[in-house]
Amino acid sequence: MADDRRRSRRGQGELEVLVLSALREADGPVTAGWVQERLGGDLAYTTVITILTRLLAKGAVTRERTGRSFAWTPASDQAGLAAHRMRRVLDAESDREAVLASFVTGLGPDDERLLRELLGQARSEGEN
């Protein structure tokens, strides 16, 4: 039984993705109870609150008080959350240049071309 439970446990990152997906499907701000129901109720309410609080700390969701509880809204899409994680990793390193150089040299040709295009667009928008 314990082995079955261990195998079926989801990781924190997987739970965050599930909760964010549920929030994106909502028509507006929703409660933790709504998220729990949307995910099929197999997660404890306290687990949903924990995941939402972690996402709040990461800047991935926002909340507003509604009565005695909170209503939650996604602050960014999956790409925005991934970019936020990448910035946090970069900010934690003392040699930013080395990290960026290692990242760029590890890119494939298509990703390198795309990155150059995006940097060019960012420069152009900054000049306007």
C-alpha positions in Angstrom: 0.0 0.0 0.0 2.7 2.5 0.9 4.5 1.7 -2.3 1.4 2.4 -4.3 0.9 5.7 -2.5 4.5 6.7 -3.1 4.2 5.9 -6.8 1.1 7.9 -7.3 2.4 11.0 -5.5 2.8 14.0 -7.7 5.7 16.4 -7.4 5.4 20.0 -6.4 6.0 21.3 -9.9 3.3 19.0 -11.3 0.8 20.2 -8.7 1.7 23.8 -9.5 1.0 23.2 -13.2 -2.3 21.5 -12.5 -3.4 24.4 -10.2 -2.3 27.0 -12.7 -4.2 25.2 -15.5 -7.3 25.1 -13.4 -7.0 28.9 -12.7 -6.6 29.6 -16.4 -9.8 27.8 -17.2 -11.8 30.0 -14.8 -13.8 32.9 -16.1 -12.4 35.1 -13.3 -11.0 35.0 -9.8 -11.9 31.7 -8.0 -11.6 30.2 -4.5 -9.3 27.4 -3.4 -12.4 25.3 -3.0 -13.2 25.8 -6.7 -9.7 24.8 -7.7 -9.9 21.7 -5.5 -13.2 20.7 -7.1 -11.9 21.4 -10.6 -9.0 19.1 -10.0 -11.4 16.3 -9.1 -11.2 16.6 -5.3 -8.3 14.2 -4.9 -6.1 16.9 -3.4 -6.7 18.0 0.2 -7.9 21.6 0.6 -4.8 22.4 2.6 -2.6 21.1 -0.2 -4.4 23.4 -2.7 -3.9 26.4 -0.3 -0.2 25.5 0.1 0.3 25.3 -3.7 -1.5 28.6 -4.3 0.6 30.3 -1.5 3.8 29.0 -3.2 2.6 30.3 -6.5 1.8 33.6 -4.9 5.3 33.8 -3.5 6.7 33.1 -7.0 4.5 35.8 -8.6 2.6 33.3 -10.6 -0.8 34.1 -9.1 -2.5 37.1 -7.4 -5.2 37.0 -4.8 -7.9 39.3 -3.5 -9.9 39.1 -0.3 -13.5 38.0 -0.7 -15.2 37.7 2.6 -13.2 35.5 4.9 -11.2 33.8 2.1 -9.3 34.7 -1.1 -10.1 34.6 -4.8 -7.1 33.6 -6.9 -6.2 34.6 -10.4 -3.2 33.5 -12.6 -0.7 36.4 -12.9 1.0 35.0 -16.0 0.9 32.1 -18.5 3.1 29.1 -18.5 5.8 30.9 -20.5 5.8 33.8 -18.1 6.2 31.4 -15.2 9.1 29.6 -16.9 10.8 33.0 -17.7 10.4 34.0 -14.0 12.1 30.7 -12.9 14.9 31.3 -15.4 15.4 34.9 -14.0 15.5 33.5 -10.4 18.2 31.0 -11.4 20.2 33.7 -13.1 19.8 36.1 -10.2 21.1 33.4 -7.8 24.4 33.1 -9.6 27.4 35.3 -8.9 28.8 35.2 -12.5 25.9 36.2 -14.7 28.1 36.5 -17.8 29.4 33.0 -17.5 25.8 31.6 -16.9 24.4 33.5 -19.9 27.4 32.5 -22.1 27.0 28.8 -21.2 23.2 29.0 -21.9 23.7 30.7 -25.3 26.5 28.4 -26.5 24.2 25.4 -25.6 21.4 26.5 -27.8 20.6 24.8 -31.0 20.7 26.8 -34.3 16.9 27.3 -34.4 16.8 28.5 -30.8 19.8 30.8 -31.3 18.2 32.4 -34.4 14.9 32.9 -32.4 16.8 34.4 -29.5 18.6 36.8 -31.9 15.3 37.8 -33.5 13.7 38.4 -30.0 16.6 40.5 -28.9 16.4 42.6 -32.1 12.7 43.1 -31.5 13.3 44.2 -27.9 16.0 46.7 -29.0 13.6 48.1 -31.7 10.8 48.5 -29.2 13.2 50.2 -26.8 14.2 52.8 -29.4 10.5 53.7 -30.1 
